Amino acid sequence: MIVATELRKEFQVRGSSLVAVDGVSFRVGNGEVYGLLGPNGAGKTTTLRMVMGLLEPDGGYVEIGGVRTDVDRNGIRHQLGLISTNDGVYPWLSVREMLLYFADLYAVEPKIAKDRLGELAGLLGIGGILDQRCSTLSTGQKQRVTLARGLMHDPPVMLLDEPTRGLDVVGSQTVFEFIEILKGRGKSVLLSTHRLDEAERVCDRFGLLHHGTMRYEGTLGDLREQTGREHLVDMFIALIREREVG
Amino acid sequence: MQEYLGGGRLFRLCLKELRESLRDRRTLFTLVLMPILVYPLLSMAMQRLVIGAGSRSAGGPVEYIVGAGDEDGARVVASVLRETARAVNDGVPPAIEIRRQGASSEEKSTTGDKSTMAEGGTGFTADAFRIGEDVAFSIVIPERGSIQDALRVGNVDLAVTRAKREQVLPDGTMGLEYDLEMEFREGDTRSEGAMLEFRKAMQLVNDMQSLRLRSRFLPRVGGEIVGPTVQLVSFGTGKRGDVFGALSGILPLILILMTITGAVYPAIDLTAGERERGTMEAMIATPAPRFVLLLSKYVAVVTVAILTAVANLFASWLTLSLGGLGRALLGEKGLSISVLVQIFPLLVIFAAFFSAILLAMCSYARSFKEAQAYLIPVMLVSLAPGLLVLMPGIEFTTLLGIVPLVNILLLSRDIMTGSPAVLPAFAAVFTTLLYAVAALVVAARLFGGESATAGSQETWSDLFRRPRVERSAPDLGELAVYFALLFPVFFIITNLLGSWVEGIRERLWMNAAVLLALFFLVPTLVAWYRRLRMREVFLLRDWWGRGIGSEGRGVLGGVGVLLGVLFLGVGLWVVAYEVVKIFAEIGIGPIDLERTEELERAKNEFARIPLWLVWLTSALVPAFAEEYFFRGYVLSAFRGRVSRVRAVVFSGLIFGLFHVVSGSHLTLERFMPTVLLGVFLGWVAIRTGSLWPGVFLHAIHNGLLFWLTRFSPRELAQWFGEDNEHFPAIWIVASLVSVGLGVLLIFYSTAKRFDENTP
């Protein structure tokens, strides 16, 4: 369960301050996929980083499983898994070594880590490449390894930051299937993306961010009601135009 | 933190980093290929240089120049070298052939072809004796300056400082006895080589003469008169300064540069490389503390650097031993295994230091390229002090002992060519490790900073920026950085104080002022700037139980503490003295005789100073200033982060280390008793929660010791018995009882007061 309340973050850019996120609130229940949507620069990644505890909010707070991130920052990280656009792999390590390394970073007991590795290898179809060096993997294989990495500590909350950027149709499909798996396991999933068509397919609820503020929030039905438009893409275009005109 | 340090997890994290580094071709290149290439190439280049400089007449024998102070001396040397010729003419060791060249010294002719060597004096007399195919000696008398000067500047290879010839038997040259004293430049290959060859020649004379004397006189006078014909005493001057002395500095420089090179690639790859690969954010997002992440990387970088050092040591040893270059560079011993064994720990310490620096720099970089851009200037800057070491005549002084890089280079050079001075060596090792810890603290704060952006965890600038909120104790990182800055300053000042200030009174005042400045004033300013709560950090509370909202044991408890401290103070110094004696007996920190004399002198000077002044400057001020710093700042940094026992022991160890440096001496024998005292003082501080009982105890301890120095050994013997080595058993028992009583009194007078208030 994620609860974000009135999040605010300002950055100092060349002497002037830039409000990246302003008064953003949302909640993600267990087994729910929440889409944090918005064009580039809307404040999605900043919001995500505040949720992770990597950035300290200037205002508001985040609770993970009822605990505020500013109270127990390290404890919270055990509850979170992160998969991001730019995730890489260690070229000189084998897939097994890399995944066990991350299990250690999350302080997972070696025996449990070993069992989980076997389970995830089956689930994501990487059993055959476990002892292969990461430098020899294809893009698709690397992506599956990254997804497995995010689950090595079996976190109740999963943050996905633009997970399909740069992937082809097959790659994206793997991500969708992965999200279905997460949902099936009762995890709270926060998905940040600018691919609205994809979001429409997998998310239960949505938050539309624009210029750091939450413009619309709710299920697809709620949003249709609020905006009077059928698809997320149309809602967005209207939103941006409205802003430009305003 | 514990879940990462225990259960083999830290080991596995280190192993991952090491695997990543060692599987990389680029690491392997510097680790294996570089040493294989560099040393043979270097050996070839050096061989040219050494051959060129070693034999001044190309193609001929090496001609050594023996300098005599006057004509008589020159005559004696010429005579003894002729004896050698005679010995060879008689056909005994055929390996050495002697030929006379040039004019004889008796004829006082000047040979123009050697005028180039006569910069110390023009127009010298010369004799050249060629011994075998390889060696020749010529004798010169410098006309200007002393013979020692000529030796020092390298105009002569050997200096004859005493030359006597005596006719002991009335039988021509047969009954001559020679008494020679010569000096050579220690650590200078050419001069040492000359000494060695000259000694060989003299040995030949002795063997020959004894043989002849035996055959001729044995029937008449027996073996009594048969003794060494040539008595030769030689001294090393400890001066180096020729091209060979400089060359002996090259090897440490190369070894160190190669060790750095080995660490560079892993340092970049494991920090900036993580960012470039896109693995940094995932790693930083885990709950693993950044210091643990960095520590595992540090271990890997140091390991690769050490492996590189081992590869380089082996390659250099092999090259120098095979080519004979080792002897040419480093004297007769060459590069022995024992020298390698001594150099290796230095390289390890250096690897520990430089890896931390490299990690700090690379942690700041966002990409591989950026890291390289930072490191190239660092490498160049490192070369500059390296070249300084190569300059002739640079001595390893105490002051240079605290200059990073230079200190390790000079220490390695001195280990290779002779025995290094103890105090600079200690300073070099200790400060290098201190700098390494400080660099690691900074690196840990820089690491991952960019991907996490500001605000998420501490950054390196937090170490110097004024915090926004008040804190009750400095953190360990702050302490490490403070030490890295304080110790060199402390070291320089205590060293220079002796030469700056003349009289003993002035020195006492200055010493007190320095203690107050470094251990009271500066920590106070630092604590103010860093918004530390003074009362809590420096334990500025009363000890009878009204401080920090506690009931304590009231005034009665306060009196109990004071009494306990009094008992401790009265007993501890005897225990401390016995600790010194016990450790000296098992060979740790024995007091050397020279310093005992110096102490005796200091004691006599002390006796003329009024007691109040001694007590004020040497008991009261140090007691306050040192308690303020060690039981205040240092102990509070450990308190709450490690267990109370460890906090007391660690602060005691640091207290002991600071006392090992005393003036321009390394007083190792002070370490154990000071640690012991520090532990007691730390316990008293923790127990009472106040600075003052410790100040009182410290002052009693110092005061008693300085009071005792005012009595003559005879007077002291009346009290303590004649045995100089140990106190009488009754004294030891009484002191232990006193210490025990003191501990009990303090224990029962404080009863958990401190524990309840300060975690």
Contacts between the chains, C-beta under 8 A, distances in Angstrom:
chain1	res1	chain2	res2	distance
A	49	B	453	7.5
A	52	B	285	5.8
A	53	B	456	6.9
A	54	B	284	7.0
A	54	B	285	6.5
A	54	B	451	8.0
A	54	B	452	4.8
A	54	B	453	7.2
A	54	B	456	4.9
A	55	B	452	7.6
A	55	B	453	6.1
A	55	B	455	6.2
A	55	B	456	6.1
A	56	B	455	4.2
A	56	B	456	6.3
A	73	B	456	7.9
A	74	B	287	4.5
A	74	B	289	7.3
A	75	B	287	7.3
A	77	B	285	6.6
A	77	B	286	6.2
A	77	B	287	3.8
A	78	B	287	5.3
A	80	B	285	7.2
A	82	B	281	7.5
A	82	B	282	6.4
A	82	B	285	4.7
A	84	B	281	6.1
A	84	B	282	7.2
A	86	B	278	4.3
A	86	B	281	7.1
A	87	B	278	5.4
A	87	B	279	7.4
A	87	B	281	7.5
A	87	B	282	5.8
A	88	B	277	4.0
A	88	B	278	3.1
A	88	B	279	4.9
A	89	B	277	7.3
A	89	B	279	7.1
A	90	B	20	6.0
A	90	B	277	6.9
A	90	B	279	6.2
A	91	B	277	7.2
A	92	B	19	6.8
A	92	B	20	4.9
A	92	B	23	4.1
A	92	B	24	5.8
A	93	B	16	6.9
A	93	B	19	6.4
A	93	B	20	6.2
A	97	B	16	6.7
A	97	B	19	6.9
A	100	B	12	7.8
A	101	B	12	7.7
A	101	B	13	7.4
A	101	B	16	4.7
A	102	B	282	7.3
A	102	B	286	7.0
A	104	B	9	5.5
A	104	B	12	5.3
A	104	B	13	5.9
A	104	B	16	7.9
A	104	B	288	8.0
A	105	B	13	7.6
A	105	B	283	6.5
A	105	B	286	3.9
A	105	B	287	7.7
A	105	B	288	4.5
A	105	B	293	7.9
A	106	B	286	5.5
A	106	B	287	6.5
A	106	B	288	7.7
A	107	B	3	4.5
A	107	B	4	6.6
A	107	B	9	7.1
A	107	B	287	6.8
A	107	B	288	7.5
A	149	B	282	6.8
